[in-house]
Amino acid sequence: MAGGLTHFDAKGDAHMVDVSDKAVTARVAVARGWVRMLPETLEMTREGRAKKGDVIGVARLAGIMGAKKTPELIPLCHPLPVTKVSVEVTPDAELPGLRIEATVKTTGQTGVEMEALTAVSTTALTVYDMLKAVDKGMQIGGIEVALKDGGKSGRYEAP
């Protein structure tokens, strides 16, 4: 393992981590992020007036799909038996924009942080795609792991 990074071997070549000796445990990860937009864009979204339809509903489904497709997008991620994915999209007038939180669960040999992060990212990108015609200046940010629990390294909670 080069420099303590598990995705590199002794020669420094990238490889998929061997998790076959790890214990099967219940694991959960929560990630969060946001999409900042003009107040008018947020109001249009809240009222369901976007030309492409139900922005929040479509983005939530995209986030769930994104979590399930994570190993197809991130080269060294293990395909996992995801047992739960939930995505919450909450309007926030103070941002102004939408706050996104994704929770992913599994019982397996490795964690689901990447799946939760992918869910948030896919949700945010879908919001952008559905609203870009009226607000090209939207910003996506704050994407982070808020909570990770299970496995050998135990629990992590972001400050």
Beta strands, then each sheet from edge to edge (+ up, - down):
strand 1: 25-36
strand 2: 82-92
strand 3: 97-108
strand 4: 139-149
strand 5: 156-157
sheet 1: 2+ 3- 1+ 4- 5+
end
